[in-house]
Amino acid sequence: MGKGYVLGFMFSPDMERILLMRKNRPEFQAGKFNGIGGKIEGTETPLQAMIREFEEEAGQTVTDWKFLKTFPAGDQDCYVYYTIGDHT
């Protein structure tokens, strides 16, 4: 069993916008919008995974993620984070 998943949301400084990605996979999310995230790999902590996933998917290094909530995702957990920034 893996270590779970991370999911992050970046809000604009004025809290008027949120960065979402149109997903290609997994198949059940294809074409839908969601936050940015993915699987926790190897010895990563959830926070390390969130930083890596955002860099891979959004092309920006963001390290000031704030933990929001954990919820069950099948037989694993999903760790939800948020940050405030301006992704351009």
C-alpha positions in Angstrom: 0.0 0.0 0.0 1.2 3.5 -0.8 1.5 6.4 1.5 -1.5 8.3 0.1 -2.1 11.4 -1.9 -1.8 15.2 -1.7 -4.1 17.9 -3.1 -3.4 21.6 -3.1 -5.2 24.8 -3.9 -3.6 28.1 -4.7 -5.8 31.1 -4.0 -5.0 34.6 -5.4 -3.9 37.2 -2.9 -7.4 38.9 -3.1 -9.0 35.5 -2.6 -11.1 36.1 -5.8 -9.5 33.3 -7.9 -8.3 29.8 -7.4 -5.8 27.9 -9.6 -7.3 24.6 -11.0 -6.0 22.2 -13.5 -8.0 20.3 -16.1 -7.1 16.7 -15.4 -6.1 14.0 -17.9 -5.8 11.2 -15.4 -6.9 9.3 -13.6 -9.6 8.3 -16.1 -12.5 9.1 -13.7 -11.2 12.8 -13.5 -10.4 13.2 -17.2 -11.7 16.6 -18.4 -12.6 17.8 -15.0 -11.1 20.6 -13.0 -9.4 19.9 -9.7 -6.6 21.2 -7.5 -3.1 20.1 -8.1 -1.7 17.0 -6.5 -0.8 13.3 -6.8 0.8 10.3 -5.1 3.2 10.6 -2.2 6.4 8.8 -3.3 9.1 6.9 -1.5 10.1 8.5 1.7 8.4 11.9 1.0 6.3 13.6 3.7 2.9 14.8 2.5 4.3 18.4 2.4 7.3 17.4 0.3 5.0 15.6 -2.1 2.8 18.7 -2.3 5.8 20.9 -3.2 7.0 18.4 -5.8 3.6 17.9 -7.4 2.9 21.6 -7.7 6.3 22.1 -9.3 5.8 19.3 -11.7 2.2 20.2 -12.7 2.3 24.0 -12.4 6.0 24.7 -13.1 6.4 26.9 -10.0 8.2 26.1 -6.7 6.0 27.0 -3.8 7.0 26.0 -0.3 4.6 27.8 2.0 1.7 25.3 1.8 -0.6 25.2 4.8 -2.2 21.9 5.9 -5.9 22.0 5.8 -7.4 18.5 6.2 -6.9 14.8 5.7 -9.7 12.7 4.3 -9.9 9.0 3.3 -9.3 8.1 -0.3 -10.0 4.5 -0.7 -7.7 2.6 1.6 -5.3 5.5 1.8 -5.4 9.2 3.0 -5.4 12.4 1.0 -3.7 15.4 2.6 -5.2 18.7 1.5 -3.1 21.9 1.5 -3.7 25.5 0.5 -1.5 28.5 -0.2 -2.0 32.1 -1.3 0.0 33.3 -4.3 0.0 34.5 -7.8 0.6 31.8 -10.4 1.4 33.3 -13.7 
